[in-house]
Amino acid sequence: MVVDQVQEELDALAVRLGRSLTIDSTSGDLIAYSAQRGDADAVRISSILLRHVAPEVREWEARHVVVDATEPTSIPANPEIGMSARLCMPLRRNGRNLGYLWMLESNSVLSMTELAVLQRATETMADLLDIPARSAVQPALLGREADRLIRRLFDEGHAEAYGQLAAAVPSLVDGVIRLVAAVATHPRGGGPRSLTSSEFSSMTGALTPALCAHPSYVGSHVATTHSLIVLHNRVERDEDDLLLDEIDEIVTRCLTAGSELTLGLSDPKRFGLRSARDARNQALAAAELAALDPALDRRSSWSALGPYRSLIGSNRLADDALTPLDEAGSSAPMLIETLETYLDLAGDVQRTAARLNLHRSSLYYRLHRIAGLLESDLSSGFVRLELHLALKNRRAARRTLG
């Protein structure tokens, strides 16, 4: 595997130079590191333990790194973040940065011989990391192996699968990835449902064979509650609608006739261990919330979730404001649906009445009753904001996939 070969080269270089070395990807994930030599600082130890460089460290490094340098660049110490002075050598091939080699500075300056050794080694490691561009191996040709690694990395969170997938599909280090999550749903905001055994079998056998010819397709994973499709582009752009239409059509064919589904799209992200998990969570959140909230499009992106992005992961928002409606007996579900629809449509009475199939006078009656129970003025922006967030927080709290 490429990562193993890079590790061997790095270990040999560390012995030749007598220094502690690390290699990070351009996204800040740790690729390889040598044995400790007594010169480790807090930043090195943290990156090894977490397999990722902290954001404040990356920010400091970015201020001083010369990305097209052919000799080591000196990075000054920063005691506030526990970082000693170090040297940086970009790993470049064909005008592209593939990663960075880091070496803690010591009292001894590298000799001309050691510099030559360092440059030869960095060229070798850059060659190893650039295998995809020379190998013409396309992700689609990897088939089930890519699918297996996608399952281990994106759905099961195995850190070693990151390096294995990067080695199997090295082109991922360039451009951005985007995840699409597909979820079978109960009707009318009833939330996601599990696949039947026949649906699961059909989808497992359909996605990769049907999509592998598309240049953006990397692979997919099917679970009983959701499917994940990994896409890759060399430039950051919105996903091709035709490809999403194709994914939609394939998943629909695999489901029982008359079934409904939602698609969730993550933001485009540089491929990295942490960003892989973030992309998975974003895509799943978008798909599941679209299944839980009829106000969202059945094909929703993370960037279009609005206040849900603030609500996810936070249990601090109380929905006490809705208690009077909860206590309205058998009318409670009707009143809550009316209020949410009214707020979703920005207080537009005509559109709300049409959406709920009500006469406007009936809607006014319900709104008057809601305002009375809440003892609130529904024309107040602050009141509307509080109630709308409380309603959406309830839907977000029903999530089970993320």
Secondary structure, DSSP 8 states (H G I E B T S, - for coil): -HHHHHHHHHHHHHHHHTS-EEEE-TTSBEEEE----S---HHHHHHHHHSB--HHHHHHHHHH--TT-SS-EEE--BGGGTB--EEEEEEEETTEEEEEEEEE--SS---HHHHHHHHHHHHHHHHHHTHHHHH---GGGGTHHHHHHHIIIIIT--THHHHHHHHHSGGGGSSEEEEEEEEEE-TTT--B----HHHHHHHHHHHHHHHTTSTTEEEEEE-SS-EEEEEEESS-----HHHHHHHHHHHHHHS-TT-EEEEEE---B---HHHHHHHHHHHHHHHHHHHH-TTS-SEEEGGG-TTHHHHTT------GGGHHHHTSGGGHHHHHHHHHHHHHTTT-HHHHHHHHT--HHHHHHHHHHHHHHHT--TT-HHHHHHHHHHHHHHHHHT----
